Structure formats: structure tokens, C-alpha cells
Amino acid sequence: MTAIGNFLWFILGGVLMGLGWWLVGALAFLTIVGAPWGRACFVIGKFAFFPFGQEAISRKELTRQGDIGTSPFGTVGNIIWFVFAGVWLAIGHVISAVTLALTIIGIPFALQHLKLAGIALAPIGQTIVSKEVAQASRAHNAQDRVAAGRAIR
């Protein structure tokens, strides 16, 4: 089902949004300062081509280790991103989602666009993994939190 969803997504407009992400990434790479945003654009652009079966997750949640993208520098980077590109990509995804949601068949695609709109607002510190990896990571982190809570008592 994932393969069919990705195929339909790609031919019915996913290719345009993925290329949009890659265009923004290429523009970001024109400056040295924009390289971290450009890298994120290419990773998320690949995700925008084939979003079914994948999920964005915080790198800190996935690896349980911080890095520059999940630190306060990442927050500053996301604020800068939001002003210059994030809001525009998010608007594109929301418009696409509303348009697709008008049809019953388009609702799963609209939900994917809304997921991508959320990522467009703050991509720094995120990574794309399979749904199974994201679910396993969240379950493992929840078990650790429960175990830590029991140790405190």
C-alpha cells in the first residue's frame, strides 16, 4: 500500500513539492551560511517525493544525544529558516492540502501535505526515518522514562 501511495503521490504533485524543496536547498547552498538549511532541504525534498511509510523525528529523540541542530543554535536556525523560507513552503503545502482535501480520495494526500507543512516550519534538528524506526525509538524512550520514574520512587 505504501508503494502505491508513494507512486500516486509522486505523479499527482509530489514531484512538484519535492522539486520546490530542492530549489530552496540549491538557493541556500549559494551562500556558505545557508549550507545547513540547504542540506535539510535536500533531505526533506527526498521525503517530499515519497512520504508514505516515512516520518520526521527529532534527532535527539532518535539517538538520545544532542547535536548542534537540536541545541539552542538549532532553534535560532529554525527561526531564521521560518522567516526566509519555511513559512512559504508551509503555505504551499497547506494550499495543496486544502485543495486535495476537497475530494475524498485526496484526504490521505492532504494529510501528508500537512505533515510536510509542519516540517517546513522547523526542519533543523529533524531527520527522516521509516515509521517502524520512529515507533521503535519512541517506545524505547517511553520505556526508559517509565524505568526512570520507578527508580525515583
QUIZIQUI-V181939 format. One record per residue. N is the residue number from 0. RES is the residue in one small letter. PSI is psi in whole degrees, 0 to 359 (* if undefined). D_FIRST is the distance of its C-alpha to the first C-alpha in Angstrom with 1 decimal. Layout:
n:N res:RES psi:PSI d_first:D_FIRST
n:N res:RES psi:PSI d_first:D_FIRST
This chain:
n:0 res:m psi:324 d_first:0.0
n:1 res:t psi:317 d_first:3.8
n:2 res:a psi:319 d_first:5.5
n:3 res:i psi:316 d_first:5.2
n:4 res:g psi:315 d_first:6.1
n:5 res:n psi:320 d_first:8.6
n:6 res:f psi:310 d_first:9.9
n:7 res:l psi:318 d_first:10.7
n:8 res:w psi:312 d_first:12.0
n:9 res:f psi:312 d_first:14.1
n:10 res:i psi:340 d_first:15.7
n:11 res:l psi:22 d_first:16.3
n:12 res:g psi:344 d_first:18.3
n:13 res:g psi:327 d_first:16.7
n:14 res:v psi:324 d_first:19.0
n:15 res:l psi:316 d_first:21.9
n:16 res:m psi:323 d_first:21.5
n:17 res:g psi:317 d_first:20.8
n:18 res:l psi:327 d_first:24.0
n:19 res:g psi:316 d_first:25.7
n:20 res:w psi:317 d_first:25.1
n:21 res:w psi:325 d_first:26.4
n:22 res:l psi:314 d_first:29.4
n:23 res:v psi:321 d_first:30.4
n:24 res:g psi:318 d_first:30.0
n:25 res:a psi:319 d_first:32.3
n:26 res:l psi:322 d_first:34.8
n:27 res:a psi:324 d_first:34.8
n:28 res:f psi:347 d_first:35.6
n:29 res:l psi:336 d_first:38.6
n:30 res:t psi:150 d_first:40.4
n:31 res:i psi:324 d_first:40.7
n:32 res:v psi:328 d_first:40.3
n:33 res:g psi:359 d_first:36.9
n:34 res:a psi:316 d_first:35.4
n:35 res:p psi:322 d_first:33.6
n:36 res:w psi:322 d_first:32.0
n:37 res:g psi:317 d_first:31.2
n:38 res:r psi:314 d_first:29.4
n:39 res:a psi:322 d_first:27.3
n:40 res:c psi:320 d_first:26.5
n:41 res:f psi:322 d_first:25.2
n:42 res:v psi:314 d_first:23.0
n:43 res:i psi:330 d_first:21.6
n:44 res:g psi:318 d_first:21.5
n:45 res:k psi:320 d_first:19.2
n:46 res:f psi:322 d_first:17.0
n:47 res:a psi:334 d_first:17.4
n:48 res:f psi:320 d_first:16.0
n:49 res:f psi:77 d_first:12.6
n:50 res:p psi:339 d_first:12.5
n:51 res:f psi:132 d_first:9.0
n:52 res:g psi:359 d_first:9.3
n:53 res:q psi:164 d_first:13.0
n:54 res:e psi:147 d_first:16.0
n:55 res:a psi:137 d_first:19.6
n:56 res:i psi:148 d_first:22.2
n:57 res:s psi:136 d_first:25.9
n:58 res:r psi:327 d_first:27.3
n:59 res:k psi:321 d_first:30.0
n:60 res:e psi:326 d_first:27.5
n:61 res:l psi:312 d_first:25.7
n:62 res:t psi:347 d_first:28.8
n:63 res:r psi:29 d_first:31.3
n:64 res:q psi:143 d_first:33.7
n:65 res:g psi:159 d_first:34.8
n:66 res:d psi:183 d_first:35.1
n:67 res:i psi:328 d_first:36.5
n:68 res:g psi:336 d_first:33.3
n:69 res:t psi:4 d_first:33.2
n:70 res:s psi:182 d_first:37.0
n:71 res:p psi:333 d_first:39.1
n:72 res:f psi:323 d_first:39.0
n:73 res:g psi:323 d_first:35.2
n:74 res:t psi:316 d_first:36.0
n:75 res:v psi:318 d_first:38.5
n:76 res:g psi:320 d_first:36.2
n:77 res:n psi:326 d_first:33.6
n:78 res:i psi:314 d_first:36.4
n:79 res:i psi:315 d_first:37.5
n:80 res:w psi:313 d_first:33.9
n:81 res:f psi:316 d_first:33.5
n:82 res:v psi:316 d_first:36.7
n:83 res:f psi:328 d_first:36.2
n:84 res:a psi:326 d_first:32.5
n:85 res:g psi:314 d_first:30.2
n:86 res:v psi:325 d_first:31.3
n:87 res:w psi:318 d_first:30.7
n:88 res:l psi:321 d_first:27.2
n:89 res:a psi:318 d_first:26.4
n:90 res:i psi:317 d_first:28.0
n:91 res:g psi:318 d_first:26.0
n:92 res:h psi:321 d_first:22.7
n:93 res:v psi:318 d_first:24.2
n:94 res:i psi:316 d_first:25.4
n:95 res:s psi:320 d_first:22.0
n:96 res:a psi:315 d_first:20.4
n:97 res:v psi:317 d_first:23.2
n:98 res:t psi:315 d_first:22.9
n:99 res:l psi:328 d_first:19.1
n:100 res:a psi:346 d_first:19.8
n:101 res:l psi:340 d_first:22.3
n:102 res:t psi:149 d_first:19.6
n:103 res:i psi:320 d_first:17.4
n:104 res:i psi:331 d_first:14.4
n:105 res:g psi:354 d_first:15.2
n:106 res:i psi:316 d_first:15.3
n:107 res:p psi:325 d_first:12.1
n:108 res:f psi:323 d_first:13.4
n:109 res:a psi:319 d_first:16.8
n:110 res:l psi:322 d_first:15.9
n:111 res:q psi:319 d_first:14.7
n:112 res:h psi:321 d_first:18.0
n:113 res:l psi:323 d_first:20.0
n:114 res:k psi:316 d_first:18.7
n:115 res:l psi:327 d_first:19.8
n:116 res:a psi:319 d_first:23.0
n:117 res:g psi:319 d_first:23.9
n:118 res:i psi:324 d_first:23.5
n:119 res:a psi:333 d_first:25.6
n:120 res:l psi:329 d_first:28.4
n:121 res:a psi:79 d_first:28.9
n:122 res:p psi:340 d_first:27.0
n:123 res:i psi:131 d_first:29.8
n:124 res:g psi:359 d_first:29.3
n:125 res:q psi:154 d_first:25.5
n:126 res:t psi:159 d_first:23.2
n:127 res:i psi:126 d_first:19.5
n:128 res:v psi:170 d_first:17.8
n:129 res:s psi:157 d_first:14.5
n:130 res:k psi:324 d_first:13.8
n:131 res:e psi:318 d_first:15.2
n:132 res:v psi:317 d_first:18.3
n:133 res:a psi:316 d_first:18.9
n:134 res:q psi:316 d_first:18.7
n:135 res:a psi:319 d_first:20.9
n:136 res:s psi:315 d_first:23.4
n:137 res:r psi:320 d_first:23.7
n:138 res:a psi:317 d_first:24.3
n:139 res:h psi:317 d_first:26.9
n:140 res:n psi:322 d_first:28.6
n:141 res:a psi:319 d_first:28.8
n:142 res:q psi:319 d_first:30.4
n:143 res:d psi:320 d_first:32.9
n:144 res:r psi:320 d_first:33.8
n:145 res:v psi:315 d_first:34.4
n:146 res:a psi:320 d_first:36.5
n:147 res:a psi:323 d_first:38.4
n:148 res:g psi:323 d_first:39.2
n:149 res:r psi:326 d_first:40.6
n:150 res:a psi:332 d_first:42.7
n:151 res:i psi:327 d_first:44.3
n:152 res:r psi:* d_first:45.6
